[in-house]
Amino acid sequence: QAVGFAGLATRQMLSDGEVISVAMGLDYMIHPDFRNGFAASRLVNGWLKNVSADQREYAFGLCYPNTNSYKILTGKKLAWQPVCELTMMIRPIGKINKLPGKLARLPSWLLGPAFRAASLFSTLIAGVFAGRDTPGALEEISHFDERFDALWARAQIRTGSARTAAHLNWRYLRHPLYKYRSFAWVRDGKVLGYVIVTVREVFDIPAVLIVDALGDPNEPNVLATLVKRVANYTRDHQHALIAAQVVGHSALQKAFTKAGLLSVPKRLCPKSFALTFHTLGRGA
């Protein structure tokens, strides 16, 4: 009987400008009856041994465990180290019939007005803080071309995930399970930024989730402009939320805040994600 599994993807990253290979842990899952036994640790130990012995010599391992698997991975036996937690951000849009968890106690007669008030508040924040829209036009992307390589070069990111056109095509256009939509802000044929979204349930509410975004550093308002336009798309397609998970206090969080997304207190998040790290025995 199979009681768990753990996946692996090779990711290219930059470390101070140097291209390195990273072992990305994906889709780790253990049957609830075995989470406190040997199976959970043996599965991850097997993953670590295979990755450590791989001839590609991964520089280190990364994994985004959810609340259920976080304690298992960061225990002394497995030694995954916490790096940071992600902040959930949402912008209420549209209508909603019910709320999950503790918020479900909100009376139905109050739910609609409260949600509309939150939506109006987000719209006001976007109007006050986003400033004037960056000149340009919205373009939906069906193929990432050399314009996105040029944007990546202008971004001058020396440490982080490599997001070239080839990577974006592989990650979002060739995914065998999930469907993504990609939007770029274009002026005179030049891509100034992009936002990639997918449809998910956030807090058990139909939502458009932002999964990737990058803006030209010379156009400080381009991401806020893009997210506001994506919010209009969300409203037109009857989704109740636009959401994102970001590193707290990052430039991306600031850009999303300008676009009207609100940070959700951790105690209200039904499931949180964190970034964890493993040296793979190489002292990275």
Backbone hydrogen bonds in HBPLUS format (Angstrom, degrees):
<---DONOR---> <-ACCEPTOR-->    atom                        ^
c    i                          cat <-CA-CA->   ^        H-A-AA   ^      H-
h    n   atom  resd res      DA  || num        DHA   H-A  angle D-A-AA Bond
n    s   type  num  typ     dist DA aas  dist angle  dist       angle   num
A0031-HIS N   A0003-VAL O   2.79 MM  28  5.29 161.3  1.82 162.9 160.1     1
A0005-PHE N   A0029-MET O   2.95 MM  24  5.56 147.6  2.06 148.8 158.0     2
A0029-MET N   A0005-PHE O   2.92 MM  24  5.56 157.6  1.97 166.2 168.2     3
A0007-GLY N   A0026-LEU O   2.70 MM  19  4.66 152.3  1.78 172.8 162.9     4
A0026-LEU N   A0007-GLY O   3.01 MM  19  4.66 170.4  2.02 116.5 118.3     5
A0009-ALA N   A0024-MET O   2.97 MM  15  5.13 150.9  2.05 143.2 152.0     6
A0024-MET N   A0009-ALA O   2.86 MM  15  5.13 165.8  1.88 166.8 166.2     7
A0011-ARG N   A0022-VAL O   2.96 MM  11  5.16 172.4  1.96 153.8 156.4     8
A0022-VAL N   A0011-ARG O   2.82 MM  11  5.16 157.3  1.87 154.5 161.5     9
A0162-ALA N   A0012-GLN O   3.21 MM 150  5.89 171.1  2.22 137.9 139.0    10
A0013-MET N   A0020-ILE O   2.97 MM   7  5.40 166.7  1.98 153.6 157.8    11
A0020-ILE N   A0013-MET O   2.84 MM   7  5.40 163.9  1.87 151.8 156.2    12
A0014-LEU N   A0160-GLY O   2.78 MM 146  5.28 160.1  1.82 153.4 160.3    13
A0160-GLY N   A0014-LEU O   3.02 MM 146  5.28 149.9  2.11 132.7 137.8    14
A0015-SER N   A0018-GLU O   2.80 MM   3  5.09 155.7  1.86 142.1 150.0    15
A0018-GLU N   A0015-SER O   3.08 MM   3  5.09 164.2  2.11 111.2 112.1    16
A0017-GLY N   A0158-ARG O   2.76 MM 141  4.49 157.6  1.81 140.4 134.2    17
A0059-ALA N   A0021-SER O   2.85 MM  38  6.00 165.6  1.88 173.2 170.8    18
A0023-ALA N   A0060-PHE O   3.05 MM  37  6.31 162.9  2.08 157.8 159.3    19
A0062-LEU N   A0023-ALA O   2.90 MM  39  6.28 155.6  1.95 156.2 159.7    20
A0025-GLY N   A0062-LEU O   2.81 MM  37  6.15 170.6  1.82 170.1 172.0    21
A0034-PHE N   A0031-HIS O   2.88 MM   3  5.58 163.4  1.91 127.8 133.3    22
A0037-GLY N   A0034-PHE O   3.24 MM   3  5.24 166.7  2.26 107.6 110.6    23
A0042-ARG N   A0038-PHE O   2.85 MM   4  5.91 164.9  1.88 163.5 168.8    24
A0043-LEU N   A0039-ALA O   2.95 MM   4  5.95 155.0  2.01 146.6 152.2    25
A0044-VAL N   A0040-ALA O   3.39 MM   4  6.65 167.8  2.40 145.9 148.1    26
A0045-ASN N   A0041-SER O   2.85 MM   4  5.97 157.8  1.90 150.2 157.5    27
A0046-GLY N   A0042-ARG O   2.89 MM   4  5.98 153.7  1.96 142.1 149.0    28
A0047-TRP N   A0043-LEU O   3.04 MM   4  6.36 151.5  2.12 143.5 151.5    29
A0048-LEU N   A0044-VAL O   2.88 MM   4  6.16 162.4  1.91 152.4 156.5    30
A0049-LYS N   A0045-ASN O   2.90 MM   4  6.14 160.5  1.94 152.1 156.8    31
A0050-ASN N   A0046-GLY O   3.08 MM   4  6.23 164.2  2.11 148.7 152.6    32
A0051-VAL N   A0047-TRP O   2.98 MM   4  6.17 162.2  2.01 152.7 158.1    33
A0052-SER N   A0048-LEU O   2.83 MM   4  5.90 159.7  1.87 149.3 155.5    34
A0053-ALA N   A0049-LYS O   3.05 MM   4  6.13 143.7  2.19 140.3 149.0    35
A0054-ASP N   A0051-VAL O   3.17 MM   3  5.12 152.8  2.25  99.5 107.8    36
A0057-GLU N   A0054-ASP O   3.18 MM   3  5.91 167.4  2.19 118.9 122.8    37
A0061-GLY N   A0278-HIS O   2.84 MM 217  4.86 168.7  1.85 149.3 152.1    38
A0278-HIS N   A0061-GLY O   2.95 MM 217  4.86 149.4  2.04 136.8 136.5    39
A0063-CYS N   A0276-THR O   3.14 MM 213  5.32 150.9  2.23 139.4 139.6    40
A0276-THR N   A0063-CYS O   2.85 MM 213  5.32 161.6  1.88 166.0 171.0    41
A0274-ALA N   A0065-PRO O   3.42 MM 209  6.10 154.9  2.49 157.3 164.0    42
A0070-TYR N   A0066-ASN O   3.02 MM   4  5.88 130.6  2.27 155.1 168.9    43
A0073-LEU N   A0069-SER O   3.09 MM   4  6.29 171.5  2.10 160.5 161.7    44
A0074-THR N   A0070-TYR O   3.03 MM   4  6.13 159.7  2.07 153.9 159.5    45
A0075-GLY N   A0072-ILE O   3.44 MM   3  5.51 165.0  2.46 104.0 107.4    46
A0080-TRP N   A0073-LEU O   3.12 MM   7  5.61 157.1  2.18 151.8 147.5    47
A0079-ALA N   A0075-GLY O   2.89 MM   4  5.82 161.9  1.92 163.9 169.9    48
A0081-GLN N   A0277-PHE O   2.72 MM 196  5.04 167.6  1.74 158.2 155.2    49
A0277-PHE N   A0081-GLN O   2.80 MM 196  5.04 149.7  1.89 138.2 148.4    50
A0083-VAL N   A0275-LEU O   2.82 MM 192  5.48 159.1  1.86 165.2 159.6    51
A0275-LEU N   A0084-CYS O   2.78 MM 191  5.48 170.9  1.79 173.0 176.2    52
A0086-LEU N   A0273-PHE O   3.07 MM 187  5.90 166.9  2.09 159.8 155.6    53
A0087-THR N   A0246-VAL O   2.66 MM 159  5.27 168.5  1.67 166.5 163.6    54
A0246-VAL N   A0087-THR O   2.96 MM 159  5.27 159.5  2.01 143.9 145.9    55
A0264-VAL N   A0088-MET O   2.83 MM 176  5.58 170.9  1.84 165.1 164.1    56
A0089-MET N   A0244-ALA O   2.80 MM 155  5.25 160.5  1.83 166.0 168.2    57
A0244-ALA N   A0089-MET O   2.92 MM 155  5.25 144.3  2.05 146.5 150.0    58
A0090-ILE N   A0262-LEU O   2.90 MM 172  5.30 155.6  1.96 144.2 147.6    59
A0262-LEU N   A0090-ILE O   2.68 MM 172  5.30 171.9  1.69 149.3 146.8    60
A0091-ARG N   A0242-ILE O   2.75 MM 151  5.20 137.7  1.93 152.8 163.8    61
A0242-ILE N   A0091-ARG O   3.09 MM 151  5.20 143.1  2.23 132.5 143.7    62
A0093-ILE N   A0240-ALA O   2.65 MM 147  4.85 168.0  1.66 147.6 143.2    63
A0104-ALA N   A0101-GLY O   3.04 MM   3  5.62 161.4  2.07 114.5 120.5    64
A0105-ARG N   A0102-LYS O   3.32 MM   3  6.12 172.0  2.32 118.5 120.9    65
A0106-LEU N   A0103-LEU O   3.15 MM   3  5.81 169.3  2.16 118.6 121.9    66
A0110-LEU N   A0107-PRO O   2.95 MM   3  5.36 145.9  2.07 109.7 120.1    67
A0111-LEU N   A0107-PRO O   3.01 MM   4  6.20 134.6  2.23 146.7 160.3    68
A0114-ALA N   A0110-LEU O   2.99 MM   4  6.01 158.9  2.03 153.6 160.4    69
A0115-PHE N   A0111-LEU O   2.94 MM   4  6.10 159.4  1.98 155.6 160.8    70
A0116-ARG N   A0112-GLY O   2.99 MM   4  6.21 160.1  2.03 154.3 160.2    71
A0117-ALA N   A0113-PRO O   2.84 MM   4  6.01 148.7  1.93 144.2 153.1    72
A0118-ALA N   A0114-ALA O   2.98 MM   4  6.26 154.6  2.05 145.3 151.5    73
A0119-SER N   A0115-PHE O   2.95 MM   4  6.20 152.8  2.02 144.3 152.1    74
A0120-LEU N   A0116-ARG O   2.90 MM   4  6.13 155.7  1.96 145.7 152.1    75
A0121-PHE N   A0117-ALA O   2.88 MM   4  6.12 154.5  1.94 146.3 153.6    76
A0122-SER N   A0118-ALA O   3.00 MM   4  6.26 159.2  2.04 148.3 152.8    77
A0123-THR N   A0119-SER O   2.99 MM   4  6.25 154.9  2.06 145.6 152.9    78
A0124-LEU N   A0120-LEU O   2.89 MM   4  6.15 152.6  1.97 149.3 156.5    79
A0125-ILE N   A0121-PHE O   2.96 MM   4  6.26 156.1  2.02 148.9 155.4    80
A0126-ALA N   A0122-SER O   2.97 MM   4  6.23 161.5  2.00 149.7 154.4    81
A0127-GLY N   A0123-THR O   2.93 MM   4  6.16 151.3  2.01 142.6 151.0    82
A0128-VAL N   A0124-LEU O   2.91 MM   4  6.14 148.0  2.01 149.4 157.4    83
A0129-PHE N   A0125-ILE O   2.88 MM   4  5.90 176.3  1.88 160.9 162.1    84
A0130-ALA N   A0126-ALA O   3.04 MM   4  5.19 149.4  2.14 128.1 136.2    85
A0137-ALA N   A0186-VAL O   2.91 MM  49  5.39 147.6  2.02 141.1 151.1    86
A0186-VAL N   A0137-ALA O   2.93 MM  49  5.39 170.7  1.94 156.2 156.5    87
A0139-GLU N   A0184-ALA O   2.86 MM  45  5.21 150.7  1.94 155.7 160.6    88
A0184-ALA N   A0139-GLU O   2.79 MM  45  5.21 167.7  1.80 154.3 158.4    89
A0141-ILE N   A0182-SER O   2.77 MM  41  5.24 167.8  1.79 143.6 147.7    90
A0148-PHE N   A0145-ASP O   3.00 MM   3  5.83 149.6  2.09 123.1 129.6    91
A0150-ALA N   A0146-GLU O   2.99 MM   4  6.29 152.6  2.07 147.4 154.4    92
A0151-LEU N   A0147-ARG O   3.05 MM   4  6.33 147.8  2.16 134.9 143.3    93
A0152-TRP N   A0148-PHE O   2.94 MM   4  6.10 158.2  1.99 141.1 146.9    94
A0153-ALA N   A0149-ASP O   2.95 MM   4  6.21 151.2  2.04 144.2 151.8    95
A0154-ARG N   A0150-ALA O   3.01 MM   4  6.28 153.0  2.08 144.6 151.8    96
A0155-ALA N   A0151-LEU O   2.94 MM   4  6.18 141.5  2.09 146.6 157.5    97
A0156-GLN N   A0153-ALA O   3.31 MM   3  5.53 141.5  2.47 101.2 110.5    98
A0168-LEU N   A0164-THR O   2.98 MM   4  6.27 164.5  2.00 156.2 160.2    99
A0169-ASN N   A0165-ALA O   2.97 MM   4  6.16 161.3  2.00 153.8 158.3   100
A0170-TRP N   A0166-ALA O   3.08 MM   4  6.26 159.0  2.12 144.7 150.5   101
A0171-ARG N   A0167-HIS O   2.77 MM   4  5.90 168.7  1.78 159.6 163.0   102
A0172-TYR N   A0168-LEU O   3.01 MM   4  5.81 166.0  2.03 145.8 149.6   103
A0173-LEU N   A0169-ASN O   3.11 MM   4  5.03 141.1  2.27 119.2 130.2   104
A0181-ARG N   A0197-VAL O   2.88 MM  16  5.40 162.3  1.91 153.0 158.5   105
A0197-VAL N   A0181-ARG O   2.85 MM  16  5.40 167.8  1.87 161.7 164.2   106
A0183-PHE N   A0195-VAL O   2.89 MM  12  5.36 169.1  1.90 158.2 161.9   107
A0195-VAL N   A0183-PHE O   2.82 MM  12  5.36 154.1  1.88 156.1 164.5   108
A0185-TRP N   A0193-GLY O   2.93 MM   8  5.42 157.7  1.98 144.7 148.5   109
A0192-LEU N   A0185-TRP O   2.77 MM   7  5.54 172.7  1.77 173.9 176.5   110
A0187-ARG N   A0190-LYS O   2.96 MM   3  5.25 159.8  2.00 145.0 149.1   111
A0190-LYS N   A0187-ARG O   2.95 MM   3  5.25 163.6  1.98 114.4 119.1   112
A0216-ASP N   A0192-LEU O   2.79 MM  24  5.25 146.7  1.90 170.5 159.2   113
A0194-TYR N   A0214-LEU O   2.89 MM  20  5.58 150.2  1.98 152.6 162.4   114
A0214-LEU N   A0194-TYR O   3.09 MM  20  5.58 154.2  2.16 148.9 153.1   115
A0196-ILE N   A0212-ASP O   2.88 MM  16  5.15 164.5  1.91 151.9 151.0   116
A0211-VAL N   A0196-ILE O   2.87 MM  15  5.79 160.6  1.91 153.1 159.7   117
A0198-THR N   A0209-LEU O   2.98 MM  11  5.38 143.8  2.11 139.9 151.2   118
A0209-LEU N   A0198-THR O   2.76 MM  11  5.38 163.5  1.79 175.8 171.0   119
A0200-ARG N   A0207-ALA O   2.97 MM   7  5.44 160.4  2.01 149.0 155.4   120
A0207-ALA N   A0200-ARG O   2.79 MM   7  5.44 154.7  1.85 177.6 172.7   121
A0202-VAL N   A0205-ILE O   2.93 MM   3  5.19 155.1  1.99 150.9 145.3   122
A0205-ILE N   A0202-VAL O   2.99 MM   3  5.19 147.6  2.10 103.4 113.1   123
A0240-ALA N   A0206-PRO O   3.05 MM  34  5.86 139.1  2.22 141.5 149.2   124
A0208-VAL N   A0241-LEU O   2.96 MM  33  6.29 159.4  2.01 145.9 149.2   125
A0243-ALA N   A0208-VAL O   2.91 MM  35  6.23 159.3  1.95 152.4 156.0   126
A0210-ILE N   A0243-ALA O   2.75 MM  33  6.11 169.6  1.76 164.8 164.4   127
A0219-GLU N   A0216-ASP O   2.92 MM   3  5.36 166.1  1.94 120.6 124.4   128
A0222-VAL N   A0219-GLU O   3.13 MM   3  5.59 171.1  2.14 123.8 125.9   129
A0225-THR N   A0221-ASN O   2.96 MM   4  6.15 157.5  2.01 153.1 159.9   130
A0226-LEU N   A0222-VAL O   2.92 MM   4  6.14 157.6  1.97 146.3 152.4   131
A0227-VAL N   A0223-LEU O   2.87 MM   4  6.07 167.5  1.89 155.1 157.8   132
A0228-LYS N   A0224-ALA O   3.06 MM   4  6.17 156.0  2.12 144.8 151.0   133
A0229-ARG N   A0225-THR O   3.16 MM   4  6.44 154.2  2.23 145.1 151.7   134
A0230-VAL N   A0226-LEU O   2.88 MM   4  6.20 154.2  1.94 151.6 159.7   135
A0231-ALA N   A0227-VAL O   2.81 MM   4  6.01 144.8  1.93 143.4 153.4   136
A0232-ASN N   A0228-LYS O   3.14 MM   4  6.50 144.7  2.27 139.5 147.8   137
A0233-TYR N   A0229-ARG O   3.09 MM   4  6.46 149.5  2.19 141.8 150.1   138
A0234-THR N   A0230-VAL O   2.81 MM   4  6.14 151.6  1.89 147.4 155.7   139
A0235-ARG N   A0231-ALA O   2.96 MM   4  6.25 158.6  2.01 149.1 153.6   140
A0236-ASP N   A0232-ASN O   3.03 MM   4  6.24 158.2  2.08 146.5 152.2   141
A0237-HIS N   A0233-TYR O   3.14 MM   4  6.36 136.8  2.33 143.4 154.0   142
A0237-HIS N   A0234-THR O   3.18 MM   3  5.30 133.3  2.41  98.1 110.4   143
A0239-HIS N   A0234-THR O   3.26 MM   5  5.55 177.7  2.26 152.0 151.3   144
A0238-GLN N   A0235-ARG O   3.22 MM   3  5.26 165.1  2.25 109.2 110.1   145
A0250-SER N   A0247-VAL O   3.31 MM   3  5.73 141.1  2.47 138.1 134.2   146
A0254-LYS N   A0250-SER O   3.15 MM   4  6.49 157.4  2.20 148.3 154.1   147
A0255-ALA N   A0251-ALA O   3.00 MM   4  6.26 153.4  2.08 143.9 150.9   148
A0256-PHE N   A0252-LEU O   2.96 MM   4  6.19 160.0  2.00 151.8 156.8   149
A0257-THR N   A0253-GLN O   2.88 MM   4  6.06 150.5  1.97 146.7 155.1   150
A0258-LYS N   A0254-LYS O   3.12 MM   4  6.35 154.0  2.19 144.1 150.0   151
A0259-ALA N   A0256-PHE O   3.01 MM   3  4.94 130.8  2.26  92.3 106.4   152
A0261-LEU N   A0256-PHE O   3.08 MM   5  5.59 165.1  2.11 149.0 144.6   153
A0260-GLY N   A0257-THR O   2.99 MM   3  5.19 162.5  2.02 111.1 114.2   154
A0268-LEU N   A0265-PRO O   2.99 MM   3  5.63 156.2  2.05 119.3 126.5   155
A0269-CYS N   A0266-LYS O   3.05 MM   3  5.29 158.2  2.09 109.8 116.7   156
A0282-ARG N   A0279-THR O   3.13 MM   3  5.59 163.4  2.16 111.9 116.9   157
